[in-house]
């Protein structure tokens, strides 16, 4: 919950400066990319088995789309000045 609030506040600050249509997509890619880097770092640091690595990579790919969706929800909330459900 706190992480999502942080992303929302940072995204809102970015949109005050840069209001192009590409901004939510680039922010979502950066957000997903950061999570991917951290997850792969965790995979290698813990010395997971090959099967564990495969499961983690597939999960990361699926969650990449979910984070892009969350970014679009944040974008709608910010542009409409309210909750978007």
N, CA, C and O atoms as a Maestro MAE file, in Angstrom:
{
 s_m_m2io_version
 :::
 2.0.0
}

f_m_ct {
 s_m_title
 :::
 protein
 m_atom[340] {
  # First column is atom index #
  i_m_mmod_type
  r_m_x_coord
  r_m_y_coord
  r_m_z_coord
  i_m_residue_number
  s_m_chain_name
  s_m_pdb_residue_name
  s_m_pdb_atom_name
  i_m_atomic_number
  :::
  1 25 0.821 -1.191 0.000 1 A "UNK " " N  " 7
  2 3 0.000 0.000 0.000 1 A "UNK " " CA " 6
  3 2 0.867 1.257 0.000 1 A "UNK " " C  " 6
  4 15 0.600 2.200 -0.744 1 A "UNK " " O  " 8
  5 25 1.905 1.267 0.836 2 A "UNK " " N  " 7
  6 3 2.760 2.443 0.912 2 A "UNK " " CA " 6
  7 2 3.551 2.649 -0.375 2 A "UNK " " C  " 6
  8 15 3.784 3.779 -0.804 2 A "UNK " " O  " 8
  9 25 3.950 1.557 -0.972 3 A "UNK " " N  " 7
  10 3 4.695 1.652 -2.233 3 A "UNK " " CA " 6
  11 2 3.812 2.271 -3.317 3 A "UNK " " C  " 6
  12 15 4.262 3.138 -4.066 3 A "UNK " " O  " 8
  13 25 2.569 1.830 -3.399 4 A "UNK " " N  " 7
  14 3 1.654 2.381 -4.399 4 A "UNK " " CA " 6
  15 2 1.386 3.859 -4.153 4 A "UNK " " C  " 6
  16 15 1.294 4.642 -5.098 4 A "UNK " " O  " 8
  17 25 1.260 4.241 -2.882 5 A "UNK " " N  " 7
  18 3 1.079 5.663 -2.568 5 A "UNK " " CA " 6
  19 2 2.285 6.474 -3.010 5 A "UNK " " C  " 6
  20 15 2.136 7.583 -3.523 5 A "UNK " " O  " 8
  21 25 3.467 5.934 -2.817 6 A "UNK " " N  " 7
  22 3 4.679 6.623 -3.249 6 A "UNK " " CA " 6
  23 2 4.734 6.793 -4.756 6 A "UNK " " C  " 6
  24 15 5.077 7.864 -5.256 6 A "UNK " " O  " 8
  25 25 4.395 5.734 -5.475 7 A "UNK " " N  " 7
  26 3 4.361 5.834 -6.937 7 A "UNK " " CA " 6
  27 2 3.336 6.863 -7.397 7 A "UNK " " C  " 6
  28 15 3.578 7.618 -8.339 7 A "UNK " " O  " 8
  29 25 2.194 6.884 -6.724 8 A "UNK " " N  " 7
  30 3 1.148 7.842 -7.080 8 A "UNK " " CA " 6
  31 2 1.646 9.274 -6.898 8 A "UNK " " C  " 6
  32 15 1.453 10.116 -7.774 8 A "UNK " " O  " 8
  33 25 2.285 9.549 -5.763 9 A "UNK " " N  " 7
  34 3 2.768 10.905 -5.490 9 A "UNK " " CA " 6
  35 2 3.880 11.323 -6.457 9 A "UNK " " C  " 6
  36 15 3.905 12.462 -6.924 9 A "UNK " " O  " 8
  37 25 4.783 10.414 -6.751 10 A "UNK " " N  " 7
  38 3 5.860 10.727 -7.702 10 A "UNK " " CA " 6
  39 2 5.281 10.951 -9.091 10 A "UNK " " C  " 6
  40 15 5.677 11.886 -9.787 10 A "UNK " " O  " 8
  41 25 4.357 10.106 -9.493 11 A "UNK " " N  " 7
  42 3 3.750 10.224 -10.811 11 A "UNK " " CA " 6
  43 2 2.995 11.542 -10.932 11 A "UNK " " C  " 6
  44 15 3.056 12.204 -11.968 11 A "UNK " " O  " 8
  45 25 2.280 11.922 -9.870 12 A "UNK " " N  " 7
  46 3 1.551 13.191 -9.880 12 A "UNK " " CA " 6
  47 2 2.514 14.367 -10.030 12 A "UNK " " C  " 6
  48 15 2.227 15.321 -10.753 12 A "UNK " " O  " 8
  49 25 3.659 14.295 -9.345 13 A "UNK " " N  " 7
  50 3 4.656 15.359 -9.464 13 A "UNK " " CA " 6
  51 2 5.236 15.415 -10.874 13 A "UNK " " C  " 6
  52 15 5.473 16.501 -11.402 13 A "UNK " " O  " 8
  53 25 5.463 14.266 -11.482 14 A "UNK " " N  " 7
  54 3 6.003 14.225 -12.847 14 A "UNK " " CA " 6
  55 2 4.987 14.800 -13.829 14 A "UNK " " C  " 6
  56 15 5.353 15.538 -14.744 14 A "UNK " " O  " 8
  57 25 3.716 14.462 -13.640 15 A "UNK " " N  " 7
  58 3 2.689 14.940 -14.572 15 A "UNK " " CA " 6
  59 2 2.470 16.450 -14.476 15 A "UNK " " C  " 6
  60 15 1.962 17.053 -15.422 15 A "UNK " " O  " 8
  61 25 2.841 17.071 -13.358 16 A "UNK " " N  " 7
  62 3 2.737 18.522 -13.261 16 A "UNK " " CA " 6
  63 2 3.734 19.197 -14.200 16 A "UNK " " C  " 6
  64 15 3.486 20.298 -14.692 16 A "UNK " " O  " 8
  65 25 4.868 18.526 -14.443 17 A "UNK " " N  " 7
  66 3 5.909 19.088 -15.305 17 A "UNK " " CA " 6
  67 2 5.780 18.627 -16.746 17 A "UNK " " C  " 6
  68 15 6.041 19.393 -17.675 17 A "UNK " " O  " 8
  69 25 5.380 17.380 -16.932 18 A "UNK " " N  " 7
  70 3 5.369 16.763 -18.262 18 A "UNK " " CA " 6
  71 2 4.015 16.116 -18.503 18 A "UNK " " C  " 6
  72 15 3.719 15.069 -17.928 18 A "UNK " " O  " 8
  73 25 3.188 16.727 -19.349 19 A "UNK " " N  " 7
  74 3 1.842 16.198 -19.586 19 A "UNK " " CA " 6
  75 2 1.655 15.683 -21.004 19 A "UNK " " C  " 6
  76 15 0.661 16.008 -21.653 19 A "UNK " " O  " 8
  77 25 2.574 14.901 -21.481 20 A "UNK " " N  " 7
  78 3 2.400 14.320 -22.810 20 A "UNK " " CA " 6
  79 2 1.712 12.962 -22.678 20 A "UNK " " C  " 6
  80 15 1.623 12.410 -21.582 20 A "UNK " " O  " 8
  81 25 1.237 12.437 -23.781 21 A "UNK " " N  " 7
  82 3 0.558 11.137 -23.762 21 A "UNK " " CA " 6
  83 2 1.532 9.988 -23.532 21 A "UNK " " C  " 6
  84 15 1.120 8.893 -23.151 21 A "UNK " " O  " 8
  85 25 2.806 10.227 -23.757 22 A "UNK " " N  " 7
  86 3 3.802 9.181 -23.557 22 A "UNK " " CA " 6
  87 2 4.230 9.050 -22.101 22 A "UNK " " C  " 6
  88 15 4.805 8.034 -21.712 22 A "UNK " " O  " 8
  89 25 3.953 10.071 -21.296 23 A "UNK " " N  " 7
  90 3 4.428 10.078 -19.914 23 A "UNK " " CA " 6
  91 2 3.954 8.868 -19.114 23 A "UNK " " C  " 6
  92 15 4.784 8.247 -18.450 23 A "UNK " " O  " 8
  93 25 2.658 8.486 -19.132 24 A "UNK " " N  " 7
  94 3 2.263 7.315 -18.348 24 A "UNK " " CA " 6
  95 2 2.912 6.021 -18.827 24 A "UNK " " C  " 6
  96 15 3.223 5.142 -18.024 24 A "UNK " " O  " 8
  97 25 3.111 5.911 -20.125 25 A "UNK " " N  " 7
  98 3 3.741 4.694 -20.654 25 A "UNK " " CA " 6
  99 2 5.198 4.618 -20.232 25 A "UNK " " C  " 6
  100 15 5.669 3.560 -19.813 25 A "UNK " " O  " 8
  101 25 5.912 5.723 -20.338 26 A "UNK " " N  " 7
  102 3 7.316 5.734 -19.935 26 A "UNK " " CA " 6
  103 2 7.473 5.525 -18.435 26 A "UNK " " C  " 6
  104 15 8.382 4.821 -17.996 26 A "UNK " " O  " 8
  105 25 6.588 6.138 -17.646 27 A "UNK " " N  " 7
  106 3 6.641 5.942 -16.204 27 A "UNK " " CA " 6
  107 2 6.369 4.484 -15.853 27 A "UNK " " C  " 6
  108 15 7.050 3.912 -15.001 27 A "UNK " " O  " 8
  109 25 5.376 3.879 -16.506 28 A "UNK " " N  " 7
  110 3 5.065 2.472 -16.268 28 A "UNK " " CA " 6
  111 2 6.209 1.549 -16.657 28 A "UNK " " C  " 6
  112 15 6.493 0.577 -15.957 28 A "UNK " " O  " 8
  113 25 6.864 1.849 -17.772 29 A "UNK " " N  " 7
  114 3 8.016 1.036 -18.182 29 A "UNK " " CA " 6
  115 2 9.167 1.163 -17.196 29 A "UNK " " C  " 6
  116 15 9.835 0.180 -16.876 29 A "UNK " " O  " 8
  117 25 9.392 2.377 -16.720 30 A "UNK " " N  " 7
  118 3 10.453 2.585 -15.727 30 A "UNK " " CA " 6
  119 2 10.136 1.876 -14.420 30 A "UNK " " C  " 6
  120 15 11.006 1.258 -13.805 30 A "UNK " " O  " 8
  121 25 8.898 1.973 -14.011 31 A "UNK " " N  " 7
  122 3 8.452 1.316 -12.777 31 A "UNK " " CA " 6
  123 2 8.582 -0.200 -12.898 31 A "UNK " " C  " 6
  124 15 9.092 -0.854 -11.989 31 A "UNK " " O  " 8
  125 25 8.128 -0.753 -14.004 32 A "UNK " " N  " 7
  126 3 8.224 -2.197 -14.229 32 A "UNK " " CA " 6
  127 2 9.672 -2.635 -14.381 32 A "UNK " " C  " 6
  128 15 10.069 -3.692 -13.890 32 A "UNK " " O  " 8
  129 25 10.447 -1.818 -15.060 33 A "UNK " " N  " 7
  130 3 11.866 -2.141 -15.229 33 A "UNK " " CA " 6
  131 2 12.602 -2.178 -13.905 33 A "UNK " " C  " 6
  132 15 13.437 -3.055 -13.686 33 A "UNK " " O  " 8
  133 25 12.307 -1.240 -13.019 34 A "UNK " " N  " 7
  134 3 12.934 -1.217 -11.696 34 A "UNK " " CA " 6
  135 2 12.569 -2.471 -10.913 34 A "UNK " " C  " 6
  136 15 13.433 -3.081 -10.283 34 A "UNK " " O  " 8
  137 25 11.311 -2.856 -10.946 35 A "UNK " " N  " 7
  138 3 10.892 -4.081 -10.259 35 A "UNK " " CA " 6
  139 2 11.578 -5.305 -10.857 35 A "UNK " " C  " 6
  140 15 11.957 -6.220 -10.126 35 A "UNK " " O  " 8
  141 25 11.737 -5.330 -12.158 36 A "UNK " " N  " 7
  142 3 12.392 -6.460 -12.815 36 A "UNK " " CA " 6
  143 2 13.842 -6.582 -12.372 36 A "UNK " " C  " 6
  144 15 14.313 -7.677 -12.064 36 A "UNK " " O  " 8
  145 25 14.543 -5.466 -12.341 37 A "UNK " " N  " 7
  146 3 15.948 -5.476 -11.907 37 A "UNK " " CA " 6
  147 2 16.060 -5.970 -10.468 37 A "UNK " " C  " 6
  148 15 16.916 -6.800 -10.159 37 A "UNK " " O  " 8
  149 25 15.207 -5.469 -9.597 38 A "UNK " " N  " 7
  150 3 15.249 -5.892 -8.190 38 A "UNK " " CA " 6
  151 2 14.898 -7.372 -8.042 38 A "UNK " " C  " 6
  152 15 15.517 -8.073 -7.242 38 A "UNK " " O  " 8
  153 25 13.924 -7.850 -8.794 39 A "UNK " " N  " 7
  154 3 13.549 -9.258 -8.714 39 A "UNK " " CA " 6
  155 2 14.662 -10.173 -9.223 39 A "UNK " " C  " 6
  156 15 14.942 -11.204 -8.612 39 A "UNK " " O  " 8
  157 25 15.292 -9.808 -10.326 40 A "UNK " " N  " 7
  158 3 16.387 -10.630 -10.838 40 A "UNK " " CA " 6
  159 2 17.571 -10.615 -9.874 40 A "UNK " " C  " 6
  160 15 18.254 -11.625 -9.709 40 A "UNK " " O  " 8
  161 25 17.809 -9.488 -9.249 41 A "UNK " " N  " 7
  162 3 18.859 -9.424 -8.229 41 A "UNK " " CA " 6
  163 2 18.567 -10.368 -7.077 41 A "UNK " " C  " 6
  164 15 19.471 -11.027 -6.563 41 A "UNK " " O  " 8
  165 25 17.315 -10.435 -6.674 42 A "UNK " " N  " 7
  166 3 16.920 -11.343 -5.597 42 A "UNK " " CA " 6
  167 2 17.077 -12.801 -6.025 42 A "UNK " " C  " 6
  168 15 17.526 -13.638 -5.243 42 A "UNK " " O  " 8
  169 25 16.706 -13.096 -7.259 43 A "UNK " " N  " 7
  170 3 16.840 -14.463 -7.772 43 A "UNK " " CA " 6
  171 2 18.292 -14.909 -7.713 43 A "UNK " " C  " 6
  172 15 18.589 -16.005 -7.237 43 A "UNK " " O  " 8
  173 25 19.192 -14.070 -8.192 44 A "UNK " " N  " 7
  174 3 20.601 -14.451 -8.228 44 A "UNK " " CA " 6
  175 2 21.227 -14.451 -6.841 44 A "UNK " " C  " 6
  176 15 22.102 -15.271 -6.566 44 A "UNK " " O  " 8
  177 25 20.802 -13.559 -5.968 45 A "UNK " " N  " 7
  178 3 21.376 -13.483 -4.628 45 A "UNK " " CA " 6
  179 2 20.982 -14.680 -3.762 45 A "UNK " " C  " 6
  180 15 21.744 -15.095 -2.889 45 A "UNK " " O  " 8
  181 25 19.800 -15.229 -4.001 46 A "UNK " " N  " 7
  182 3 19.341 -16.352 -3.179 46 A "UNK " " CA " 6
  183 2 19.777 -17.698 -3.728 46 A "UNK " " C  " 6
  184 15 19.647 -18.711 -3.041 46 A "UNK " " O  " 8
  185 25 20.288 -17.733 -4.946 47 A "UNK " " N  " 7
  186 3 20.752 -18.993 -5.531 47 A "UNK " " CA " 6
  187 2 19.621 -19.982 -5.764 47 A "UNK " " C  " 6
  188 15 19.714 -21.145 -5.372 47 A "UNK " " O  " 8
  189 25 18.572 -19.527 -6.391 48 A "UNK " " N  " 7
  190 3 17.418 -20.385 -6.656 48 A "UNK " " CA " 6
  191 2 17.765 -21.484 -7.657 48 A "UNK " " C  " 6
  192 15 18.723 -21.373 -8.421 48 A "UNK " " O  " 8
  193 25 16.966 -22.540 -7.631 49 A "UNK " " N  " 7
  194 3 17.129 -23.615 -8.611 49 A "UNK " " CA " 6
  195 2 16.649 -23.126 -9.975 49 A "UNK " " C  " 6
  196 15 16.054 -22.053 -10.081 49 A "UNK " " O  " 8
  197 25 16.904 -23.901 -10.999 50 A "UNK " " N  " 7
  198 3 16.482 -23.545 -12.356 50 A "UNK " " CA " 6
  199 2 14.962 -23.440 -12.428 50 A "UNK " " C  " 6
  200 15 14.434 -22.510 -13.038 50 A "UNK " " O  " 8
  201 25 14.256 -24.380 -11.812 51 A "UNK " " N  " 7
  202 3 12.796 -24.332 -11.821 51 A "UNK " " CA " 6
  203 2 12.293 -23.091 -11.079 51 A "UNK " " C  " 6
  204 15 11.359 -22.431 -11.534 51 A "UNK " " O  " 8
  205 25 12.898 -22.780 -9.964 52 A "UNK " " N  " 7
  206 3 12.514 -21.585 -9.222 52 A "UNK " " CA " 6
  207 2 12.756 -20.318 -10.026 52 A "UNK " " C  " 6
  208 15 11.947 -19.390 -9.999 52 A "UNK " " O  " 8
  209 25 13.883 -20.283 -10.748 53 A "UNK " " N  " 7
  210 3 14.181 -19.130 -11.608 53 A "UNK " " CA " 6
  211 2 13.151 -19.001 -12.725 53 A "UNK " " C  " 6
  212 15 12.700 -17.900 -13.038 53 A "UNK " " O  " 8
  213 25 12.786 -20.124 -13.320 54 A "UNK " " N  " 7
  214 3 11.802 -20.112 -14.401 54 A "UNK " " CA " 6
  215 2 10.448 -19.603 -13.908 54 A "UNK " " C  " 6
  216 15 9.805 -18.787 -14.569 54 A "UNK " " O  " 8
  217 25 10.025 -20.083 -12.757 55 A "UNK " " N  " 7
  218 3 8.752 -19.628 -12.183 55 A "UNK " " CA " 6
  219 2 8.811 -18.137 -11.867 55 A "UNK " " C  " 6
  220 15 7.853 -17.408 -12.124 55 A "UNK " " O  " 8
  221 25 9.933 -17.681 -11.312 56 A "UNK " " N  " 7
  222 3 10.076 -16.263 -10.970 56 A "UNK " " CA " 6
  223 2 10.065 -15.388 -12.218 56 A "UNK " " C  " 6
  224 15 9.471 -14.310 -12.210 56 A "UNK " " O  " 8
  225 25 10.708 -15.835 -13.280 57 A "UNK " " N  " 7
  226 3 10.755 -15.050 -14.525 57 A "UNK " " CA " 6
  227 2 9.365 -14.971 -15.158 57 A "UNK " " C  " 6
  228 15 8.953 -13.903 -15.611 57 A "UNK " " O  " 8
  229 25 8.644 -16.084 -15.193 58 A "UNK " " N  " 7
  230 3 7.283 -16.074 -15.745 58 A "UNK " " CA " 6
  231 2 6.389 -15.156 -14.906 58 A "UNK " " C  " 6
  232 15 5.601 -14.387 -15.456 58 A "UNK " " O  " 8
  233 25 6.506 -15.232 -13.605 59 A "UNK " " N  " 7
  234 3 5.736 -14.351 -12.727 59 A "UNK " " CA " 6
  235 2 6.072 -12.891 -12.934 59 A "UNK " " C  " 6
  236 15 5.199 -12.024 -12.885 59 A "UNK " " O  " 8
  237 25 7.347 -12.626 -13.167 60 A "UNK " " N  " 7
  238 3 7.785 -11.236 -13.397 60 A "UNK " " CA " 6
  239 2 7.212 -10.705 -14.707 60 A "UNK " " C  " 6
  240 15 6.801 -9.547 -14.778 60 A "UNK " " O  " 8
  241 25 7.183 -11.531 -15.733 61 A "UNK " " N  " 7
  242 3 6.631 -11.106 -17.023 61 A "UNK " " CA " 6
  243 2 5.137 -10.792 -16.882 61 A "UNK " " C  " 6
  244 15 4.656 -9.795 -17.420 61 A "UNK " " O  " 8
  245 25 4.413 -11.642 -16.162 62 A "UNK " " N  " 7
  246 3 2.986 -11.398 -15.953 62 A "UNK " " CA " 6
  247 2 2.745 -10.149 -15.111 62 A "UNK " " C  " 6
  248 15 1.818 -9.386 -15.383 62 A "UNK " " O  " 8
  249 25 3.563 -9.942 -14.106 63 A "UNK " " N  " 7
  250 3 3.363 -8.769 -13.254 63 A "UNK " " CA " 6
  251 2 3.797 -7.481 -13.954 63 A "UNK " " C  " 6
  252 15 3.394 -6.393 -13.543 63 A "UNK " " O  " 8
  253 25 4.607 -7.589 -14.995 64 A "UNK " " N  " 7
  254 3 4.986 -6.413 -15.788 64 A "UNK " " CA " 6
  255 2 3.730 -5.748 -16.348 64 A "UNK " " C  " 6
  256 15 3.592 -4.526 -16.291 64 A "UNK " " O  " 8
  257 25 2.821 -6.550 -16.886 65 A "UNK " " N  " 7
  258 3 1.562 -6.017 -17.402 65 A "UNK " " CA " 6
  259 2 0.688 -5.449 -16.302 65 A "UNK " " C  " 6
  260 15 0.006 -4.444 -16.501 65 A "UNK " " O  " 8
  261 25 0.704 -6.090 -15.140 66 A "UNK " " N  " 7
  262 3 -0.097 -5.595 -14.020 66 A "UNK " " CA " 6
  263 2 0.391 -4.230 -13.564 66 A "UNK " " C  " 6
  264 15 -0.424 -3.362 -13.253 66 A "UNK " " O  " 8
  265 25 1.690 -4.022 -13.518 67 A "UNK " " N  " 7
  266 3 2.226 -2.723 -13.117 67 A "UNK " " CA " 6
  267 2 1.905 -1.640 -14.146 67 A "UNK " " C  " 6
  268 15 1.682 -0.484 -13.786 67 A "UNK " " O  " 8
  269 25 1.881 -2.010 -15.411 68 A "UNK " " N  " 7
  270 3 1.473 -1.040 -16.429 68 A "UNK " " CA " 6
  271 2 0.007 -0.664 -16.220 68 A "UNK " " C  " 6
  272 15 -0.364 0.500 -16.379 68 A "UNK " " O  " 8
  273 25 -0.821 -1.635 -15.869 69 A "UNK " " N  " 7
  274 3 -2.223 -1.359 -15.582 69 A "UNK " " CA " 6
  275 2 -2.392 -0.453 -14.372 69 A "UNK " " C  " 6
  276 15 -3.227 0.452 -14.384 69 A "UNK " " O  " 8
  277 25 -1.606 -0.689 -13.327 70 A "UNK " " N  " 7
  278 3 -1.668 0.173 -12.148 70 A "UNK " " CA " 6
  279 2 -1.247 1.605 -12.485 70 A "UNK " " C  " 6
  280 15 -1.804 2.565 -11.953 70 A "UNK " " O  " 8
  281 25 -0.274 1.734 -13.359 71 A "UNK " " N  " 7
  282 3 0.156 3.070 -13.768 71 A "UNK " " CA " 6
  283 2 -0.963 3.791 -14.517 71 A "UNK " " C  " 6
  284 15 -1.165 4.989 -14.322 71 A "UNK " " O  " 8
  285 25 -1.685 3.079 -15.363 72 A "UNK " " N  " 7
  286 3 -2.804 3.697 -16.079 72 A "UNK " " CA " 6
  287 2 -3.936 4.081 -15.128 72 A "UNK " " C  " 6
  288 15 -4.598 5.097 -15.338 72 A "UNK " " O  " 8
  289 25 -4.166 3.283 -14.088 73 A "UNK " " N  " 7
  290 3 -5.165 3.648 -13.076 73 A "UNK " " CA " 6
  291 2 -4.726 4.913 -12.346 73 A "UNK " " C  " 6
  292 15 -5.539 5.806 -12.108 73 A "UNK " " O  " 8
  293 25 -3.444 4.994 -11.988 74 A "UNK " " N  " 7
  294 3 -2.916 6.213 -11.357 74 A "UNK " " CA " 6
  295 2 -3.100 7.410 -12.270 74 A "UNK " " C  " 6
  296 15 -3.484 8.489 -11.819 74 A "UNK " " O  " 8
  297 25 -2.826 7.221 -13.551 75 A "UNK " " N  " 7
  298 3 -2.948 8.320 -14.522 75 A "UNK " " CA " 6
  299 2 -4.395 8.820 -14.590 75 A "UNK " " C  " 6
  300 15 -4.635 10.027 -14.590 75 A "UNK " " O  " 8
  301 25 -5.341 7.907 -14.648 76 A "UNK " " N  " 7
  302 3 -6.756 8.294 -14.685 76 A "UNK " " CA " 6
  303 2 -7.151 9.020 -13.399 76 A "UNK " " C  " 6
  304 15 -7.898 9.997 -13.445 76 A "UNK " " O  " 8
  305 25 -6.659 8.552 -12.261 77 A "UNK " " N  " 7
  306 3 -6.972 9.208 -10.993 77 A "UNK " " CA " 6
  307 2 -6.427 10.621 -10.941 77 A "UNK " " C  " 6
  308 15 -7.098 11.537 -10.465 77 A "UNK " " O  " 8
  309 25 -5.220 10.794 -11.428 78 A "UNK " " N  " 7
  310 3 -4.586 12.112 -11.388 78 A "UNK " " CA " 6
  311 2 -5.269 13.069 -12.349 78 A "UNK " " C  " 6
  312 15 -5.536 14.218 -11.999 78 A "UNK " " O  " 8
  313 25 -5.552 12.603 -13.560 79 A "UNK " " N  " 7
  314 3 -6.135 13.503 -14.554 79 A "UNK " " CA " 6
  315 2 -7.591 13.847 -14.241 79 A "UNK " " C  " 6
  316 15 -8.081 14.890 -14.672 79 A "UNK " " O  " 8
  317 25 -8.286 12.985 -13.500 80 A "UNK " " N  " 7
  318 3 -9.669 13.257 -13.154 80 A "UNK " " CA " 6
  319 2 -9.815 13.857 -11.760 80 A "UNK " " C  " 6
  320 15 -10.928 14.115 -11.301 80 A "UNK " " O  " 8
  321 25 -8.675 14.078 -11.085 81 A "UNK " " N  " 7
  322 3 -8.653 14.655 -9.732 81 A "UNK " " CA " 6
  323 2 -9.548 13.913 -8.758 81 A "UNK " " C  " 6
  324 15 -10.324 14.529 -8.027 81 A "UNK " " O  " 8
  325 25 -9.446 12.617 -8.747 82 A "UNK " " N  " 7
  326 3 -10.247 11.839 -7.820 82 A "UNK " " CA " 6
  327 2 -9.940 10.365 -7.939 82 A "UNK " " C  " 6
  328 15 -9.024 9.966 -8.658 82 A "UNK " " O  " 8
  329 25 -10.699 9.567 -7.240 83 A "UNK " " N  " 7
  330 3 -10.516 8.135 -7.273 83 A "UNK " " CA " 6
  331 2 -10.995 7.569 -8.600 83 A "UNK " " C  " 6
  332 15 -12.012 8.001 -9.143 83 A "UNK " " O  " 8
  333 25 -10.268 6.619 -9.102 84 A "UNK " " N  " 7
  334 3 -10.653 5.936 -10.338 84 A "UNK " " CA " 6
  335 2 -10.777 4.450 -10.020 84 A "UNK " " C  " 6
  336 15 -9.787 3.799 -9.684 84 A "UNK " " O  " 8
  337 25 -11.972 3.921 -10.124 85 A "UNK " " N  " 7
  338 3 -12.185 2.505 -9.818 85 A "UNK " " CA " 6
  339 2 -12.793 1.829 -11.034 85 A "UNK " " C  " 6
  340 15 -13.060 0.627 -11.004 85 A "UNK " " O  " 8
  :::
 }
 m_bond[339] {
  # First column is bond index #
  i_m_from
  i_m_to
  i_m_order
  :::
  1 1 2 1
  2 2 3 1
  3 3 4 2
  4 3 5 1
  5 5 6 1
  6 6 7 1
  7 7 8 2
  8 7 9 1
  9 9 10 1
  10 10 11 1
  11 11 12 2
  12 11 13 1
  13 13 14 1
  14 14 15 1
  15 15 16 2
  16 15 17 1
  17 17 18 1
  18 18 19 1
  19 19 20 2
  20 19 21 1
  21 21 22 1
  22 22 23 1
  23 23 24 2
  24 23 25 1
  25 25 26 1
  26 26 27 1
  27 27 28 2
  28 27 29 1
  29 29 30 1
  30 30 31 1
  31 31 32 2
  32 31 33 1
  33 33 34 1
  34 34 35 1
  35 35 36 2
  36 35 37 1
  37 37 38 1
  38 38 39 1
  39 39 40 2
  40 39 41 1
  41 41 42 1
  42 42 43 1
  43 43 44 2
  44 43 45 1
  45 45 46 1
  46 46 47 1
  47 47 48 2
  48 47 49 1
  49 49 50 1
  50 50 51 1
  51 51 52 2
  52 51 53 1
  53 53 54 1
  54 54 55 1
  55 55 56 2
  56 55 57 1
  57 57 58 1
  58 58 59 1
  59 59 60 2
  60 59 61 1
  61 61 62 1
  62 62 63 1
  63 63 64 2
  64 63 65 1
  65 65 66 1
  66 66 67 1
  67 67 68 2
  68 67 69 1
  69 69 70 1
  70 70 71 1
  71 71 72 2
  72 71 73 1
  73 73 74 1
  74 74 75 1
  75 75 76 2
  76 75 77 1
  77 77 78 1
  78 78 79 1
  79 79 80 2
  80 79 81 1
  81 81 82 1
  82 82 83 1
  83 83 84 2
  84 83 85 1
  85 85 86 1
  86 86 87 1
  87 87 88 2
  88 87 89 1
  89 89 90 1
  90 90 91 1
  91 91 92 2
  92 91 93 1
  93 93 94 1
  94 94 95 1
  95 95 96 2
  96 95 97 1
  97 97 98 1
  98 98 99 1
  99 99 100 2
  100 99 101 1
  101 101 102 1
  102 102 103 1
  103 103 104 2
  104 103 105 1
  105 105 106 1
  106 106 107 1
  107 107 108 2
  108 107 109 1
  109 109 110 1
  110 110 111 1
  111 111 112 2
  112 111 113 1
  113 113 114 1
  114 114 115 1
  115 115 116 2
  116 115 117 1
  117 117 118 1
  118 118 119 1
  119 119 120 2
  120 119 121 1
  121 121 122 1
  122 122 123 1
  123 123 124 2
  124 123 125 1
  125 125 126 1
  126 126 127 1
  127 127 128 2
  128 127 129 1
  129 129 130 1
  130 130 131 1
  131 131 132 2
  132 131 133 1
  133 133 134 1
  134 134 135 1
  135 135 136 2
  136 135 137 1
  137 137 138 1
  138 138 139 1
  139 139 140 2
  140 139 141 1
  141 141 142 1
  142 142 143 1
  143 143 144 2
  144 143 145 1
  145 145 146 1
  146 146 147 1
  147 147 148 2
  148 147 149 1
  149 149 150 1
  150 150 151 1
  151 151 152 2
  152 151 153 1
  153 153 154 1
  154 154 155 1
  155 155 156 2
  156 155 157 1
  157 157 158 1
  158 158 159 1
  159 159 160 2
  160 159 161 1
  161 161 162 1
  162 162 163 1
  163 163 164 2
  164 163 165 1
  165 165 166 1
  166 166 167 1
  167 167 168 2
  168 167 169 1
  169 169 170 1
  170 170 171 1
  171 171 172 2
  172 171 173 1
  173 173 174 1
  174 174 175 1
  175 175 176 2
  176 175 177 1
  177 177 178 1
  178 178 179 1
  179 179 180 2
  180 179 181 1
  181 181 182 1
  182 182 183 1
  183 183 184 2
  184 183 185 1
  185 185 186 1
  186 186 187 1
  187 187 188 2
  188 187 189 1
  189 189 190 1
  190 190 191 1
  191 191 192 2
  192 191 193 1
  193 193 194 1
  194 194 195 1
  195 195 196 2
  196 195 197 1
  197 197 198 1
  198 198 199 1
  199 199 200 2
  200 199 201 1
  201 201 202 1
  202 202 203 1
  203 203 204 2
  204 203 205 1
  205 205 206 1
  206 206 207 1
  207 207 208 2
  208 207 209 1
  209 209 210 1
  210 210 211 1
  211 211 212 2
  212 211 213 1
  213 213 214 1
  214 214 215 1
  215 215 216 2
  216 215 217 1
  217 217 218 1
  218 218 219 1
  219 219 220 2
  220 219 221 1
  221 221 222 1
  222 222 223 1
  223 223 224 2
  224 223 225 1
  225 225 226 1
  226 226 227 1
  227 227 228 2
  228 227 229 1
  229 229 230 1
  230 230 231 1
  231 231 232 2
  232 231 233 1
  233 233 234 1
  234 234 235 1
  235 235 236 2
  236 235 237 1
  237 237 238 1
  238 238 239 1
  239 239 240 2
  240 239 241 1
  241 241 242 1
  242 242 243 1
  243 243 244 2
  244 243 245 1
  245 245 246 1
  246 246 247 1
  247 247 248 2
  248 247 249 1
  249 249 250 1
  250 250 251 1
  251 251 252 2
  252 251 253 1
  253 253 254 1
  254 254 255 1
  255 255 256 2
  256 255 257 1
  257 257 258 1
  258 258 259 1
  259 259 260 2
  260 259 261 1
  261 261 262 1
  262 262 263 1
  263 263 264 2
  264 263 265 1
  265 265 266 1
  266 266 267 1
  267 267 268 2
  268 267 269 1
  269 269 270 1
  270 270 271 1
  271 271 272 2
  272 271 273 1
  273 273 274 1
  274 274 275 1
  275 275 276 2
  276 275 277 1
  277 277 278 1
  278 278 279 1
  279 279 280 2
  280 279 281 1
  281 281 282 1
  282 282 283 1
  283 283 284 2
  284 283 285 1
  285 285 286 1
  286 286 287 1
  287 287 288 2
  288 287 289 1
  289 289 290 1
  290 290 291 1
  291 291 292 2
  292 291 293 1
  293 293 294 1
  294 294 295 1
  295 295 296 2
  296 295 297 1
  297 297 298 1
  298 298 299 1
  299 299 300 2
  300 299 301 1
  301 301 302 1
  302 302 303 1
  303 303 304 2
  304 303 305 1
  305 305 306 1
  306 306 307 1
  307 307 308 2
  308 307 309 1
  309 309 310 1
  310 310 311 1
  311 311 312 2
  312 311 313 1
  313 313 314 1
  314 314 315 1
  315 315 316 2
  316 315 317 1
  317 317 318 1
  318 318 319 1
  319 319 320 2
  320 319 321 1
  321 321 322 1
  322 322 323 1
  323 323 324 2
  324 323 325 1
  325 325 326 1
  326 326 327 1
  327 327 328 2
  328 327 329 1
  329 329 330 1
  330 330 331 1
  331 331 332 2
  332 331 333 1
  333 333 334 1
  334 334 335 1
  335 335 336 2
  336 335 337 1
  337 337 338 1
  338 338 339 1
  339 339 340 2
  :::
 }
}
